[in-house]
Structure formats: structure tokens, C-alpha cells
Amino acid sequence: MTNEEFQRLILEKLNSLDGRLENVEKGLRELNKMVDPIHEQTAELTEFKSEISYKLDEIMENDKSFNEIIEEHEIAIRSLRRMSI
């Protein structure tokens, strides 16, 4: 193999690598475009989860209060029933 043939072969390989590198860079750009909306959606879902968690805690506290009220009423009802006998 002559020096010119060797240089031509190396140049062909480099050109091939350049083309493949361009494809990889293009794919990376497309992936980056897809990642941005995922980050936005993740932030929205995190905020939604926090809101739901807060509301659920509030509902659970209200449920405890309702149960306490119902227990008091049950006691009062039973006391009234005993009095009427």
C-alpha cells in the first residue's frame, strides 16, 4: 500500500466517522428536545402531588373530627335512651 493509498483510506475513515458523529449529535439534540417537556411535566406532577397530599391530610383531620362528634352524639343518644326507660 502506497502512502497516498494509506492517506486516502484514513481520509475515508475520518469522513465516515464525521458522518456518524453528525448522526449522534442530531440524535442527542432530538433527545434534549424531548427531555425539556419531561422536566416540565415532572415539576407539574410534583406540585400536584404536594397539593393532593396536603388536601388528603386535611380530609383525614376532618374525618377524625367527624368521628369524635359522632361518638359524642352516640353517647348522648344512648344516655337519652336510658333516661326514657
N, CA, C and O atoms as CSV, one atom per row, in Angstrom:
chain,resi,resn,atom,element,x,y,z
A,1,MET,N,N,0.848,-1.158,0.000
A,1,MET,CA,C,0.000,0.000,0.000
A,1,MET,C,C,0.905,1.235,0.000
A,1,MET,O,O,1.829,1.359,0.804
A,2,THR,N,N,0.609,2.119,-0.909
A,2,THR,CA,C,1.422,3.333,-1.003
A,2,THR,C,C,0.961,4.337,0.047
A,2,THR,O,O,-0.084,4.186,0.681
A,3,ASN,N,N,1.771,5.345,0.198
A,3,ASN,CA,C,1.469,6.395,1.163
A,3,ASN,C,C,0.177,7.118,0.777
A,3,ASN,O,O,-0.632,7.436,1.649
A,4,GLU,N,N,-0.026,7.377,-0.502
A,4,GLU,CA,C,-1.244,8.050,-0.960
A,4,GLU,C,C,-2.476,7.193,-0.698
A,4,GLU,O,O,-3.514,7.706,-0.278
A,5,GLU,N,N,-2.365,5.898,-0.944
A,5,GLU,CA,C,-3.494,4.992,-0.697
A,5,GLU,C,C,-3.830,4.961,0.805
A,5,GLU,O,O,-4.993,4.961,1.209
A,6,PHE,N,N,-2.784,4.936,1.585
A,6,PHE,CA,C,-2.981,4.923,3.031
A,6,PHE,C,C,-3.672,6.221,3.487
A,6,PHE,O,O,-4.599,6.183,4.297
A,7,GLN,N,N,-3.216,7.358,2.964
A,7,GLN,CA,C,-3.816,8.632,3.328
A,7,GLN,C,C,-5.273,8.702,2.870
A,7,GLN,O,O,-6.128,9.212,3.595
A,8,ARG,N,N,-5.556,8.197,1.685
A,8,ARG,CA,C,-6.912,8.174,1.163
A,8,ARG,C,C,-7.809,7.297,2.052
A,8,ARG,O,O,-8.945,7.664,2.353
A,9,LEU,N,N,-7.289,6.149,2.463
A,9,LEU,CA,C,-8.042,5.247,3.325
A,9,LEU,C,C,-8.346,5.913,4.679
A,9,LEU,O,O,-9.465,5.824,5.183
A,10,ILE,N,N,-7.355,6.568,5.248
A,10,ILE,CA,C,-7.541,7.275,6.519
A,10,ILE,C,C,-8.563,8.396,6.348
A,10,ILE,O,O,-9.418,8.592,7.212
A,11,LEU,N,N,-8.481,9.124,5.248
A,11,LEU,CA,C,-9.420,10.209,4.978
A,11,LEU,C,C,-10.851,9.680,4.833
A,11,LEU,O,O,-11.794,10.299,5.327
A,12,GLU,N,N,-11.011,8.556,4.169
A,12,GLU,CA,C,-12.337,7.941,4.023
A,12,GLU,C,C,-12.897,7.543,5.392
A,12,GLU,O,O,-14.074,7.751,5.685
A,13,LYS,N,N,-12.035,6.974,6.205
A,13,LYS,CA,C,-12.466,6.566,7.548
A,13,LYS,C,C,-12.875,7.787,8.377
A,13,LYS,O,O,-13.883,7.760,9.083
A,14,LEU,N,N,-12.083,8.853,8.283
A,14,LEU,CA,C,-12.404,10.070,9.014
A,14,LEU,C,C,-13.724,10.669,8.540
A,14,LEU,O,O,-14.538,11.110,9.350
A,15,ASN,N,N,-13.931,10.681,7.234
A,15,ASN,CA,C,-15.196,11.184,6.690
A,15,ASN,C,C,-16.370,10.340,7.173
A,15,ASN,O,O,-17.436,10.865,7.493
A,16,SER,N,N,-16.162,9.033,7.220
A,16,SER,CA,C,-17.204,8.132,7.710
A,16,SER,C,C,-17.505,8.414,9.179
A,16,SER,O,O,-18.664,8.444,9.592
A,17,LEU,N,N,-16.445,8.619,9.959
A,17,LEU,CA,C,-16.621,8.934,11.371
A,17,LEU,C,C,-17.318,10.277,11.561
A,17,LEU,O,O,-18.149,10.421,12.457
A,18,ASP,N,N,-16.989,11.252,10.732
A,18,ASP,CA,C,-17.648,12.561,10.804
A,18,ASP,C,C,-19.154,12.418,10.571
A,18,ASP,O,O,-19.958,13.015,11.287
A,19,GLY,N,N,-19.522,11.639,9.583
A,19,GLY,CA,C,-20.939,11.422,9.281
A,19,GLY,C,C,-21.648,10.742,10.442
A,19,GLY,O,O,-22.765,11.113,10.801
A,20,ARG,N,N,-21.000,9.755,11.020
A,20,ARG,CA,C,-21.605,9.055,12.154
A,20,ARG,C,C,-21.710,9.977,13.364
A,20,ARG,O,O,-22.693,9.928,14.103
A,21,LEU,N,N,-20.699,10.813,13.563
A,21,LEU,CA,C,-20.724,11.762,14.671
A,21,LEU,C,C,-21.851,12.778,14.488
A,21,LEU,O,O,-22.517,13.144,15.456
A,22,GLU,N,N,-22.064,13.230,13.268
A,22,GLU,CA,C,-23.173,14.145,12.988
A,22,GLU,C,C,-24.508,13.493,13.329
A,22,GLU,O,O,-25.393,14.144,13.884
A,23,ASN,N,N,-24.658,12.205,12.998
A,23,ASN,CA,C,-25.895,11.480,13.323
A,23,ASN,C,C,-26.091,11.380,14.833
A,23,ASN,O,O,-27.207,11.533,15.330
A,24,VAL,N,N,-25.015,11.128,15.553
A,24,VAL,CA,C,-25.097,11.040,17.007
A,24,VAL,C,C,-25.475,12.400,17.589
A,24,VAL,O,O,-26.316,12.481,18.483
A,25,GLU,N,N,-24.861,13.460,17.088
A,25,GLU,CA,C,-25.173,14.808,17.566
A,25,GLU,C,C,-26.625,15.172,17.281
A,25,GLU,O,O,-27.293,15.786,18.114
A,26,LYS,N,N,-27.109,14.792,16.104
A,26,LYS,CA,C,-28.506,15.057,15.749
A,26,LYS,C,C,-29.439,14.302,16.693
A,26,LYS,O,O,-30.428,14.860,17.169
A,27,GLY,N,N,-29.131,13.056,16.958
A,27,GLY,CA,C,-29.942,12.266,17.889
A,27,GLY,C,C,-29.932,12.867,19.283
A,27,GLY,O,O,-30.957,12.886,19.965
A,28,LEU,N,N,-28.778,13.355,19.705
A,28,LEU,CA,C,-28.663,13.981,21.018
A,28,LEU,C,C,-29.506,15.255,21.100
A,28,LEU,O,O,-30.160,15.508,22.111
A,29,ARG,N,N,-29.486,16.050,20.036
A,29,ARG,CA,C,-30.319,17.261,20.009
A,29,ARG,C,C,-31.799,16.893,20.112
A,29,ARG,O,O,-32.553,17.551,20.829
A,30,GLU,N,N,-32.213,15.855,19.405
A,30,GLU,CA,C,-33.615,15.424,19.459
A,30,GLU,C,C,-33.979,14.932,20.858
A,30,GLU,O,O,-35.073,15.207,21.351
A,31,LEU,N,N,-33.073,14.215,21.487
A,31,LEU,CA,C,-33.325,13.744,22.849
A,31,LEU,C,C,-33.450,14.921,23.818
A,31,LEU,O,O,-34.306,14.917,24.703
A,32,ASN,N,N,-32.597,15.920,23.644
A,32,ASN,CA,C,-32.664,17.099,24.507
A,32,ASN,C,C,-33.995,17.824,24.345
A,32,ASN,O,O,-34.547,18.338,25.319
A,33,LYS,N,N,-34.511,17.867,23.120
A,33,LYS,CA,C,-35.816,18.481,22.884
A,33,LYS,C,C,-36.915,17.708,23.611
A,33,LYS,O,O,-37.897,18.294,24.068
A,34,MET,N,N,-36.746,16.405,23.715
A,34,MET,CA,C,-37.745,15.575,24.374
A,34,MET,C,C,-37.629,15.670,25.898
A,34,MET,O,O,-38.623,15.489,26.602
A,35,VAL,N,N,-36.453,15.945,26.405
A,35,VAL,CA,C,-36.228,15.983,27.852
A,35,VAL,C,C,-36.867,17.218,28.482
A,35,VAL,O,O,-37.383,17.129,29.595
A,36,ASP,N,N,-36.849,18.347,27.816
A,36,ASP,CA,C,-37.407,19.579,28.372
A,36,ASP,C,C,-38.880,19.424,28.768
A,36,ASP,O,O,-39.241,19.779,29.890
A,37,PRO,N,N,-39.735,18.911,27.890
A,37,PRO,CA,C,-41.135,18.723,28.305
A,37,PRO,C,C,-41.274,17.721,29.453
A,37,PRO,O,O,-42.173,17.845,30.284
A,38,ILE,N,N,-40.393,16.739,29.495
A,38,ILE,CA,C,-40.450,15.764,30.592
A,38,ILE,C,C,-40.135,16.454,31.913
A,38,ILE,O,O,-40.784,16.181,32.923
A,39,HIS,N,N,-39.146,17.346,31.916
A,39,HIS,CA,C,-38.820,18.099,33.132
A,39,HIS,C,C,-40.005,18.962,33.564
A,39,HIS,O,O,-40.338,19.022,34.747
A,40,GLU,N,N,-40.632,19.622,32.609
A,40,GLU,CA,C,-41.785,20.470,32.920
A,40,GLU,C,C,-42.927,19.638,33.508
A,40,GLU,O,O,-43.538,20.020,34.506
A,41,GLN,N,N,-43.199,18.515,32.884
A,41,GLN,CA,C,-44.290,17.665,33.361
A,41,GLN,C,C,-43.969,17.101,34.739
A,41,GLN,O,O,-44.853,16.991,35.588
A,42,THR,N,N,-42.720,16.747,34.962
A,42,THR,CA,C,-42.318,16.237,36.272
A,42,THR,C,C,-42.523,17.294,37.348
A,42,THR,O,O,-42.997,16.990,38.443
A,43,ALA,N,N,-42.168,18.528,37.038
A,43,ALA,CA,C,-42.367,19.620,38.003
A,43,ALA,C,C,-43.857,19.800,38.296
A,43,ALA,O,O,-44.245,19.974,39.452
A,44,GLU,N,N,-44.684,19.759,37.267
A,44,GLU,CA,C,-46.125,19.904,37.454
A,44,GLU,C,C,-46.684,18.755,38.294
A,44,GLU,O,O,-47.509,18.972,39.182
A,45,LEU,N,N,-46.231,17.537,38.010
A,45,LEU,CA,C,-46.716,16.380,38.769
A,45,LEU,C,C,-46.266,16.438,40.223
A,45,LEU,O,O,-47.008,16.035,41.118
A,46,THR,N,N,-45.062,16.934,40.461
A,46,THR,CA,C,-44.573,17.075,41.827
A,46,THR,C,C,-45.422,18.079,42.598
A,46,THR,O,O,-45.779,17.847,43.753
A,47,GLU,N,N,-45.742,19.191,41.949
A,47,GLU,CA,C,-46.591,20.203,42.581
A,47,GLU,C,C,-47.983,19.628,42.846
A,47,GLU,O,O,-48.553,19.848,43.915
A,48,PHE,N,N,-48.523,18.901,41.885
A,48,PHE,CA,C,-49.841,18.285,42.031
A,48,PHE,C,C,-49.842,17.306,43.204
A,48,PHE,O,O,-50.785,17.276,43.995
A,49,LYS,N,N,-48.788,16.514,43.309
A,49,LYS,CA,C,-48.673,15.546,44.403
A,49,LYS,C,C,-48.659,16.258,45.746
A,49,LYS,O,O,-49.303,15.812,46.696
A,50,SER,N,N,-47.935,17.350,45.828
A,50,SER,CA,C,-47.877,18.108,47.080
A,50,SER,C,C,-49.252,18.648,47.452
A,50,SER,O,O,-49.660,18.575,48.611
A,51,GLU,N,N,-49.965,19.188,46.468
A,51,GLU,CA,C,-51.305,19.707,46.719
A,51,GLU,C,C,-52.249,18.604,47.183
A,51,GLU,O,O,-53.007,18.784,48.137
A,52,ILE,N,N,-52.199,17.478,46.511
A,52,ILE,CA,C,-53.071,16.351,46.861
A,52,ILE,C,C,-52.731,15.837,48.254
A,52,ILE,O,O,-53.628,15.519,49.035
A,53,SER,N,N,-51.458,15.756,48.564
A,53,SER,CA,C,-51.030,15.288,49.881
A,53,SER,C,C,-51.560,16.221,50.974
A,53,SER,O,O,-52.059,15.763,52.002
A,54,TYR,N,N,-51.448,17.514,50.745
A,54,TYR,CA,C,-51.950,18.494,51.710
A,54,TYR,C,C,-53.461,18.342,51.892
A,54,TYR,O,O,-53.959,18.327,53.018
A,55,LYS,N,N,-54.180,18.230,50.781
A,55,LYS,CA,C,-55.638,18.102,50.850
A,55,LYS,C,C,-56.044,16.803,51.537
A,55,LYS,O,O,-57.009,16.774,52.300
A,56,LEU,N,N,-55.309,15.733,51.266
A,56,LEU,CA,C,-55.614,14.453,51.902
A,56,LEU,C,C,-55.393,14.533,53.409
A,56,LEU,O,O,-56.196,14.014,54.185
A,57,ASP,N,N,-54.314,15.178,53.822
A,57,ASP,CA,C,-54.073,15.373,55.258
A,57,ASP,C,C,-55.221,16.154,55.895
A,57,ASP,O,O,-55.666,15.833,56.997
A,58,GLU,N,N,-55.693,17.176,55.196
A,58,GLU,CA,C,-56.799,17.986,55.693
A,58,GLU,C,C,-58.078,17.152,55.819
A,58,GLU,O,O,-58.803,17.269,56.807
A,59,ILE,N,N,-58.347,16.323,54.831
A,59,ILE,CA,C,-59.524,15.458,54.854
A,59,ILE,C,C,-59.433,14.460,56.010
A,59,ILE,O,O,-60.421,14.197,56.696
A,60,MET,N,N,-58.250,13.915,56.212
A,60,MET,CA,C,-58.069,12.951,57.304
A,60,MET,C,C,-58.298,13.614,58.666
A,60,MET,O,O,-58.890,13.009,59.560
A,61,GLU,N,N,-57.835,14.836,58.821
A,61,GLU,CA,C,-58.060,15.563,60.075
A,61,GLU,C,C,-59.547,15.836,60.265
A,61,GLU,O,O,-60.071,15.679,61.368
A,62,ASN,N,N,-60.226,16.242,59.205
A,62,ASN,CA,C,-61.675,16.472,59.288
A,62,ASN,C,C,-62.413,15.182,59.643
A,62,ASN,O,O,-63.371,15.197,60.417
A,63,ASP,N,N,-61.960,14.071,59.073
A,63,ASP,CA,C,-62.578,12.772,59.359
A,63,ASP,C,C,-62.440,12.428,60.843
A,63,ASP,O,O,-63.379,11.922,61.457
A,64,LYS,N,N,-61.276,12.703,61.409
A,64,LYS,CA,C,-61.088,12.459,62.849
A,64,LYS,C,C,-62.075,13.298,63.663
A,64,LYS,O,O,-62.686,12.810,64.614
A,65,SER,N,N,-62.218,14.551,63.278
A,65,SER,CA,C,-63.155,15.430,63.992
A,65,SER,C,C,-64.579,14.920,63.860
A,65,SER,O,O,-65.319,14.897,64.843
A,66,PHE,N,N,-64.971,14.514,62.669
A,66,PHE,CA,C,-66.320,13.986,62.467
A,66,PHE,C,C,-66.551,12.743,63.314
A,66,PHE,O,O,-67.614,12.585,63.915
A,67,ASN,N,N,-65.566,11.869,63.360
A,67,ASN,CA,C,-65.707,10.653,64.160
A,67,ASN,C,C,-65.856,10.987,65.643
A,67,ASN,O,O,-66.634,10.341,66.345
A,68,GLU,N,N,-65.127,11.977,66.124
A,68,GLU,CA,C,-65.254,12.384,67.522
A,68,GLU,C,C,-66.657,12.935,67.786
A,68,GLU,O,O,-67.265,12.633,68.813
A,69,ILE,N,N,-67.158,13.735,66.867
A,69,ILE,CA,C,-68.513,14.290,67.019
A,69,ILE,C,C,-69.544,13.169,67.023
A,69,ILE,O,O,-70.457,13.169,67.848
A,70,ILE,N,N,-69.404,12.221,66.113
A,70,ILE,CA,C,-70.350,11.093,66.030
A,70,ILE,C,C,-70.307,10.292,67.325
A,70,ILE,O,O,-71.351,9.883,67.833
A,71,GLU,N,N,-69.114,10.064,67.863
A,71,GLU,CA,C,-69.001,9.331,69.123
A,71,GLU,C,C,-69.721,10.078,70.243
A,71,GLU,O,O,-70.431,9.463,71.039
A,72,GLU,N,N,-69.545,11.396,70.312
A,72,GLU,CA,C,-70.229,12.187,71.338
A,72,GLU,C,C,-71.740,12.077,71.182
A,72,GLU,O,O,-72.461,11.938,72.170
A,73,HIS,N,N,-72.215,12.139,69.952
A,73,HIS,CA,C,-73.655,12.043,69.701
A,73,HIS,C,C,-74.186,10.656,70.067
A,73,HIS,O,O,-75.281,10.529,70.615
A,74,GLU,N,N,-73.408,9.628,69.762
A,74,GLU,CA,C,-73.813,8.263,70.112
A,74,GLU,C,C,-73.955,8.128,71.626
A,74,GLU,O,O,-74.905,7.523,72.123
A,75,ILE,N,N,-73.000,8.696,72.344
A,75,ILE,CA,C,-73.062,8.647,73.813
A,75,ILE,C,C,-74.300,9.386,74.299
A,75,ILE,O,O,-75.018,8.894,75.170
A,76,ALA,N,N,-74.552,10.568,73.740
A,76,ALA,CA,C,-75.720,11.340,74.154
A,76,ALA,C,C,-77.011,10.590,73.836
A,76,ALA,O,O,-77.931,10.578,74.654
A,77,ILE,N,N,-77.092,9.977,72.685
A,77,ILE,CA,C,-78.293,9.222,72.286
A,77,ILE,C,C,-78.514,8.062,73.245
A,77,ILE,O,O,-79.645,7.834,73.675
A,78,ARG,N,N,-77.478,7.333,73.588
A,78,ARG,CA,C,-77.614,6.191,74.500
A,78,ARG,C,C,-78.017,6.671,75.904
A,78,ARG,O,O,-78.806,6.024,76.592
A,79,SER,N,N,-77.472,7.790,76.298
A,79,SER,CA,C,-77.866,8.323,77.619
A,79,SER,C,C,-79.331,8.702,77.620
A,79,SER,O,O,-80.048,8.415,78.579
A,80,LEU,N,N,-79.784,9.345,76.553
A,80,LEU,CA,C,-81.198,9.725,76.461
A,80,LEU,C,C,-82.093,8.493,76.421
A,80,LEU,O,O,-83.170,8.507,77.016
A,81,ARG,N,N,-81.689,7.451,75.753
A,81,ARG,CA,C,-82.484,6.220,75.701
A,81,ARG,C,C,-82.613,5.608,77.085
A,81,ARG,O,O,-83.683,5.134,77.465
A,82,ARG,N,N,-81.515,5.620,77.838
A,82,ARG,CA,C,-81.584,5.064,79.193
A,82,ARG,C,C,-82.505,5.879,80.084
A,82,ARG,O,O,-83.200,5.328,80.938
A,83,MET,N,N,-82.510,7.193,79.886
A,83,MET,CA,C,-83.356,8.063,80.704
A,83,MET,C,C,-84.837,7.839,80.428
A,83,MET,O,O,-85.651,7.951,81.345
A,84,SER,N,N,-85.202,7.531,79.210
A,84,SER,CA,C,-86.604,7.398,78.852
A,84,SER,C,C,-87.179,6.058,79.268
A,84,SER,O,O,-88.398,5.888,79.239
A,85,ILE,N,N,-86.373,5.130,79.643
A,85,ILE,CA,C,-86.887,3.814,80.053
A,85,ILE,C,C,-87.446,3.844,81.413
A,85,ILE,O,O,-87.920,2.821,81.908
